[in-house]
């Protein structure tokens, strides 16, 4: 009963962080309400989220005042929640008006970008409805629309297009969302993008358009779809 639960080991680990790292959620919950070393509380919170320990994460978030504090990769609690797909901790975090929704990590991914990239539709919709920016770009200048296309999320793609996201933005390779859909055989998304006025004739840095990208990837059905759905004069050659 007199054990000091706030003590740190030589490597700065606490009893709580050791319990989390060793996948002992019951021990973590037991320690979460005890005296904790301030320097390790936030670290333990992020670890619990990363390991998808939802009850423990909620307990620690209630004690952690470093809501916008970043780890070594510039990722805060909301980012990790969006990356792991835990909705209840996100709902708890969103109650804090000081929460920074749009913090981006070292690769340019915001919490919303991670949710979309991982196909967590409910979380992505929640963050968008709470005001998360839809204009953030990754380090490769991929838009959220591009991430939704690659993840195959029809619902998020439609939601982003309804918010007037630029359908023809290009990333560092000169690819558009339509080109990425063509490369990955996302036929349903291709129809949606074309209806949203995606430019079929524009070319990437390899001088390929969406039709040619689909052909090169061996997606003949996709290439035919792109050509047939175009309401404009299709230009195969320069």
C-alpha positions in Angstrom: 0.0 0.0 0.0 2.9 2.3 0.5 4.6 1.6 -2.9 5.7 4.8 -4.7 4.0 4.3 -8.2 5.6 7.5 -9.5 9.2 6.2 -9.4 11.1 5.9 -12.7 13.6 3.2 -13.7 17.0 4.1 -15.0 15.7 4.1 -18.5 12.9 6.6 -17.4 10.2 4.0 -17.6 7.5 4.0 -15.0 5.6 0.9 -13.7 2.7 2.1 -15.8 4.6 2.4 -19.0 6.1 -1.0 -18.4 2.6 -2.5 -17.9 1.4 -0.9 -21.2 4.4 -2.0 -23.2 4.0 -5.6 -21.9 0.3 -5.6 -22.9 -1.1 -5.8 -19.3 -4.2 -3.5 -19.5 -5.5 -4.6 -16.1 -2.2 -3.6 -14.4 -2.3 -0.4 -16.3 -5.8 0.5 -15.2 -4.8 -0.3 -11.6 -1.9 2.0 -11.8 -3.6 4.8 -13.7 -5.4 6.2 -10.7 -2.3 6.2 -8.5 0.4 8.8 -8.1 2.2 9.2 -11.4 5.5 10.9 -12.3 4.5 14.1 -14.3 7.3 13.4 -16.8 5.9 10.0 -17.7 2.2 10.6 -17.6 1.9 12.0 -21.1 4.2 9.3 -22.5 2.0 6.7 -20.9 -1.1 8.2 -22.3 0.3 8.1 -25.9 1.5 4.5 -25.3 -1.9 3.4 -24.1 -3.5 4.9 -27.2 -1.0 3.3 -29.5 -1.7 0.0 -28.0 -5.5 0.4 -28.3 -6.1 0.2 -24.6 -9.3 2.3 -24.6 -10.4 2.3 -21.0 -6.9 3.0 -19.8 -6.5 5.7 -22.5 -9.6 7.4 -21.2 -8.4 7.3 -17.6 -5.1 8.8 -18.5 -6.5 11.5 -20.8 -8.6 12.7 -17.9 -5.4 13.3 -15.9 -3.1 14.5 -18.7 -3.0 18.2 -19.2 -0.6 18.1 -22.1 -3.4 17.8 -24.7 -1.4 19.3 -27.6 2.1 18.0 -26.5 3.9 16.2 -29.3 6.1 13.1 -29.3 9.4 12.9 -31.2 7.5 12.5 -34.5 5.3 15.5 -33.8 2.2 13.4 -33.0 -0.2 14.3 -30.3 -2.9 12.3 -28.5 -5.6 13.1 -31.1 -3.3 12.0 -33.9 -2.6 8.6 -32.2 -6.3 8.1 -31.6 -7.2 8.8 -35.2 -4.4 6.4 -36.3 -5.6 3.6 -34.1 -9.3 4.1 -34.7 -10.5 4.7 -31.1 -13.6 6.8 -31.2 -14.4 7.3 -27.5 -11.0 8.9 -26.7 -11.4 11.2 -29.7 -14.9 12.3 -28.5 -13.4 13.0 -25.1 -10.5 15.1 -26.7 -12.9 17.0 -28.9 -14.6 18.5 -25.8 -11.5 20.5 -25.1 -11.7 23.8 -27.0 -7.9 24.3 -26.9 -7.3 21.1 -28.9 -5.3 21.6 -32.1 -7.1 19.6 -34.7 -4.7 20.2 -37.5 -1.3 19.5 -36.0 0.7 17.6 -38.6 3.4 15.0 -38.0 6.9 14.9 -39.5 5.4 13.4 -42.7 2.7 16.0 -43.0 -0.2 13.9 -41.8 -2.9 15.4 -39.6 -5.2 13.4 -37.4 -7.8 13.6 -40.2 -5.3 12.5 -42.8 -4.4 9.4 -40.7 -8.1 8.5 -40.2 -8.8 8.8 -43.9 -5.6 6.9 -44.8 -6.6 4.1 -42.5 -10.2 4.0 -43.8 -11.7 5.0 -40.4 -14.8 6.6 -42.0 -16.7 7.4 -38.8 -13.6 9.1 -37.2 -12.9 11.1 -40.4 -16.5 12.3 -40.6 -16.4 13.3 -36.9 -13.2 15.3 -37.4 -14.5 17.0 -40.5 -17.7 17.9 -38.7 -15.7 19.3 -35.8 -13.8 21.7 -38.2 -10.6 19.8 -39.0 -9.1 21.3 -42.2 -9.6 19.5 -45.4 -6.8 21.4 -47.1 -3.8 19.9 -45.3 -1.2 18.2 -47.5 1.2 15.4 -46.7 5.0 15.8 -47.2 4.4 14.4 -50.8 1.7 17.0 -51.3 -1.0 14.3 -51.3 -4.4 15.8 -50.6 -7.0 14.3 -48.3 -9.0 13.4 -51.4 -6.0 11.4 -52.7 -5.8 9.6 -49.4 -9.5 8.7 -49.5 -9.2 7.4 -53.0 -6.2 5.2 -52.2 -8.0 3.9 -49.1 -11.0 3.1 -51.2 -13.5 5.2 -49.2 -16.4 6.1 -51.3 -18.2 7.8 -48.4 -15.3 10.1 -47.5 -14.5 10.9 -51.1 -18.1 12.1 -51.7 -18.0 14.1 -48.4 -14.8 15.9 -49.4 -16.0 16.6 -52.9 -19.2 18.1 -51.4 -17.0 20.4 -49.4 -15.5 21.7 -52.7 -12.0 20.2 -52.2 -9.9 20.6 -55.4 -10.4 17.5 -57.4 -7.5 18.3 -59.8 -4.8 19.0 -57.3 -1.4 17.3 -58.1 1.1 15.8 -55.7 4.9 15.8 -56.1 4.7 13.2 -58.8 2.1 15.2 -60.7 -0.6 12.7 -60.0 -4.2 13.7 -59.4 -6.8 11.7 -57.4 -8.2 10.4 -60.7 -4.7 9.1 -61.6 -4.3 7.3 -58.3 -7.8 5.8 -58.7 -6.8 4.6 -62.2 -3.6 3.1 -60.9 -5.4 1.1 -58.2 -8.4 0.1 -60.2 -10.9 2.0 -58.1 -13.7 2.1 -60.7 -16.5 3.3 -58.5 -14.4 6.2 -57.3 -13.3 7.0 -60.9 -17.0 7.5 -61.8 -17.5 9.8 -58.8 -14.4 11.8 -59.6 -15.3 12.3 -63.3 -18.7 13.4 -62.3 -17.0 16.0 -60.1 -15.1 17.3 -63.2 -11.8 15.5 -62.7 -9.5 16.4 -65.6 -9.0 13.3 -67.6 -6.4 14.8 -70.0 -4.0 16.2 -67.6 -0.6 14.5 -67.3 1.8 13.6 -64.5 5.6 14.0 -64.5 5.9 10.7 -66.4 3.8 12.3 -69.1 0.9 9.9 -68.5 -2.8 10.7 -68.2 -5.3 8.6 -66.2 -6.2 6.5 -69.2 -2.6 5.6 -69.9 -1.9 4.9 -66.2 -4.7 2.4 -66.1 -3.4 0.7 -69.3 0.1 0.6 -68.0 -1.1 -1.1 -64.8 -3.0 -3.7 -66.9 -6.4 -2.4 -65.8 -8.0 -2.5 -69.3 -11.6 -2.4 -67.8 -10.6 0.8 -65.8 -9.1 2.4 -68.9 -12.2 1.7 -70.9 -14.4 3.2 -68.1 -12.3 6.4 -68.0 -12.7 6.8 -71.8 -16.4 6.0 -71.9 -17.3 8.3 -68.9 -15.5 11.3 -70.3 -17.9 13.9 -71.4 -15.1 15.8 -73.1 -13.0 15.0 -76.2 -10.6 12.3 -75.0 -7.0 13.0 -76.1 -4.8 9.9 -76.1 -1.7 11.5 -77.7 -0.1 14.9 -77.3 
